[in-house]
Amino acid sequence: MEEFVGEIWHKMLTRQVNTDCVQASVELTTLSQQLAPWYRAMGGGAAKVIEGAQPRKFNIQRRWLQRIAGSHKRFSVSWQDERSLRLPTTIALFSQSELNEFVYFWLTALAAYHCQTTIDLQQSLVNQWFIHNQNASSELLNSKPGLRQQYQNVVQALLSQRQTITGNLNPAQLTREKAIQQALISPGSVSNLPLAPGDPLPVLLWLYPAPLHLVAVNSDDRLDDFGKSAAKQGVSRQQSRKTAQRIDDAKKTDGLLIFQLESLFSWAEQVELDRCQDESLDEDVASVADDLDIITLSRQRRAGAAKIKFDLDLPAAEQDDLPLGNGIKLPEWHYKKNQLVNHYCLLQPFLADDAEPAQLPQHLKQIAQTLRKQFSCLKPQRQWLQRQPFGEELDIDAWLDCLTQQTRSQEPQNVFKTRIANSRQMACLLLADLSMSTDSALNAQQKVIDVIRDTLLLFAEALTSSGDQFAIYGFSSVKNKQVRYHLLKNFAEKYTEHARGRICAIKPGFYTRIGAAIRQSTNILKLQQTEQKLLLIISDGKPNDIDQYEGIYGIEDTRQAILEAKQAGLQPFCVTIDEKGNDYLPYLFGEKGYAIIDDVTRLPTLLPKLYLNLTGIHA
Amino acid sequence: MTQHCHYLSQDREVEIFEHAANNNLPVMIKGPTGCGKTRFVEYMAQKLNRAIYTIACHDDLTATDLVGRHLIGAQGTFWQDGPLTRAVREGGICYLDEVVEARKDTTVVLHPLADHRRILPIERTGEVLNAHPDFMLVISYNPGYQNMLKGLKPSTRQRFVGLTFDYPEPQHEVVIICQESGIDKSLATQLVSLAQALRRLTDHDLEEAASTRLLIYTALMIKSGLEIKQACYACLAQPLTDDSQTQQAIERLIDASF
């Protein structure tokens, strides 16, 4: 009964204080595809993404009913940093959806104008924020006269809403509110924001400085939690990012047992249990997280941290991919002996049989579309063959030649035209380095393995469009005893969601014994009945392993494997993410045998050139 | 060519072209679609007082189409010169527009004409023509997206004096649009500002940028009485993309600009 009454009370209060026009609300997700080009056209950074903004706390003057209901404490305001532009996930300010929609476009354009100035929004103080927003609004209205009418409409609607709060304000706050309203009506006309206690009611037509981050402790904890439940929670319902901070809660006394182990009666006694937390459901945690302004990350007590990790190097057998067969013995080049050592490496083919079918990730769709368009032009097309003995049409030129050049044979010769499907005899094998080094961060957002995965997916999309045969493999190694050779897509298989799922599931691990992987790839490619055979290697650094493969041994073996591939009639080419690749790659692949990429977005321009160079279409 | 051809020089391209012409050197012009390559060649032909033979290259263009072929007439078969042979015999500028669209074997016939020999061997008649002193070979292509897959052979490229064109500077583009369409300067300025916004979308949302030619089309439509926004929708939004979301963003940009 208490709960029932409480619920009714809550609903009643919420309805009373809610000022949103839900029936006319506009979602960011529905407009994001239009907002991105709009932002770029207005002069915003091409690489910036548009994301949802989390509500922020504002200390505004609230009515008593709002105080009782606990509402109007947090508002979604827009802001931007180097990485992204954050806009409210929903705008339901006005009763007309056109006006709400306009607010999105207005804020995006304003952000683009802010970008063009040299002002650092994050560093700007509140007063500068007031001036900058006015200046940007005024510039925008001057350069885009088509926005003026809608801006006036929105401002009128906004002012009528803001008028309702003026009754609760003290004189200083009222003066400040008047200044804001005047600045909205006529941007650029107010030079100073009067001081007053508390925050003004958020101006949702303006951009705010990025939220201040608390001084945070860098985590040196590399044991991230890969739990599936955590991953599920990671998908936010609002598609926005939470502010987070790390705290240093490491206890210096942890980890030291100052009692005799014999006195340890049971394992359970020693486990730190937080019963409250254990009993709460995942959904509760998610909703609590939604309400938090800042999520604090602890260095301690990760989920599963109480488990002891027994195997630091090899995954447990049941979690590993499916090994195929007993392995293949391959030779290796010993540079000191200057000869191949036969049967030295054991290569083990693996198949990720549990990988779930996957779609192309969202962030690659546009690049993939561009690539597909470019590569579809390479698709073998039907061509007219002239001067044929038989054919569908008469070749007039050939016939005239017969008539005009009497010295030639009197009998009609090849005077027909025929159409044939012109096929390119081409097979391409992609070999990706999946060693542990690919787990390192390339930049704030990406690991090397992410770029390798994206590269493989984009290559696959492009090659599917060109109609050429291709296969994709990955490799890593643990000494010469186990060169792990992952089958991602073979030549016989079609590029389907299953193959894509296997590519999406690639994980970094172990070392880089690249010579054996190249030799195996060479053997596979040699079996293909095509004129041209491409071996594309995608790597992030030098060959290495924990035995003598480090250093010159690995380099020499790789070079030898590449020479063998060339002798077998293959064209090896390396795409690397290693910025220092210029040091050793020319030695391995030759001056024109490699390309260095640092950004997957460069692939659309790089790939066609690379592919054309290799296939010799333009030669 | 009776009508006077307008051309507004951007850099020193006119001077370079004249020097190339005086030294009997062929010229290669690179640049995006609709930036004024063809107009430039027409202007130079007029300035140098030479005839111009324009050939729009395409996939099926053969060497025969350039050089000539035997035809059947009332008196039997006879030889008909192609545009290239005519230009070589009589003098004039032979302009191969979008040369990379032509088949690779076609462009090889240009080699002996483009170097110091300046000859055109005609295999079918057994002739070897020495080029007329006024003969000049000019080729153009767009090295952007469309032709990246069909780049020009290095051996062909290295026979030409190269000029790279781009869309004109905004103030020049305004003058060009006013001159070509007759609209007033303020409207032309707004159109150019819109085009610059659209050009920022190139390589991300659009395959190719809004060209000067499209701006001139838009201006002509406006001049002939079509409402400004409608002209922009039809001449800019529609030709630039088929993607409905991008098109809506462009339409919104047009709405914001006028």
Contacts between the chains, C-beta under 8 A, distances in Angstrom:
chain1	res1	chain2	res2	distance
A	33	B	245	4.0
A	34	B	245	5.4
A	34	B	246	7.9
A	34	B	248	5.3
A	34	B	249	4.4
A	34	B	252	7.0
A	35	B	249	7.7
A	36	B	205	7.5
A	36	B	249	7.9
A	37	B	201	5.5
A	37	B	204	7.3
A	37	B	205	4.2
A	37	B	245	7.6
A	37	B	246	5.3
A	37	B	249	4.1
A	37	B	250	7.4
A	38	B	249	4.7
A	38	B	252	6.2
A	38	B	253	6.6
A	40	B	200	5.4
A	40	B	201	5.6
A	40	B	204	5.9
A	40	B	205	6.8
A	41	B	197	4.2
A	41	B	198	6.4
A	41	B	200	5.5
A	41	B	201	5.5
A	41	B	249	7.0
A	41	B	250	7.6
A	41	B	253	5.3
A	42	B	197	6.6
A	42	B	253	8.0
A	43	B	197	7.5
A	43	B	200	6.5
A	46	B	200	7.6
A	46	B	204	5.6
A	105	B	252	6.4
A	105	B	256	8.0
A	109	B	256	7.5
A	143	B	193	7.1
A	144	B	256	4.2
A	144	B	257	5.9
A	145	B	257	7.5
A	145	B	258	6.9
A	146	B	254	7.8
A	146	B	255	4.9
A	146	B	256	4.2
A	146	B	257	5.5
A	146	B	258	5.2
A	147	B	256	4.9
A	370	B	207	7.7
A	373	B	207	7.8
A	374	B	145	7.3
A	374	B	148	7.4
A	374	B	149	6.4
A	377	B	149	5.1
A	378	B	149	6.6
A	384	B	60	7.8
A	397	B	64	5.8
A	397	B	69	6.1
A	397	B	70	8.0
A	400	B	69	6.8
A	400	B	70	4.2
A	400	B	71	7.3
A	400	B	72	7.0
A	400	B	77	6.1
A	401	B	70	7.0
A	401	B	124	6.8
A	403	B	70	7.4
A	403	B	72	7.8
A	403	B	77	5.4
A	404	B	70	4.8
A	404	B	77	5.0
A	404	B	79	8.0
A	404	B	124	7.5
A	405	B	124	7.8
A	608	B	148	5.7
A	608	B	149	6.1
A	609	B	148	6.9
A	612	B	148	7.8
A	612	B	149	6.6
A	612	B	151	7.1
A	617	B	149	7.4
A	618	B	149	7.9
A	618	B	150	6.8
A	618	B	151	4.4
A	618	B	153	7.1
A	619	B	153	7.3
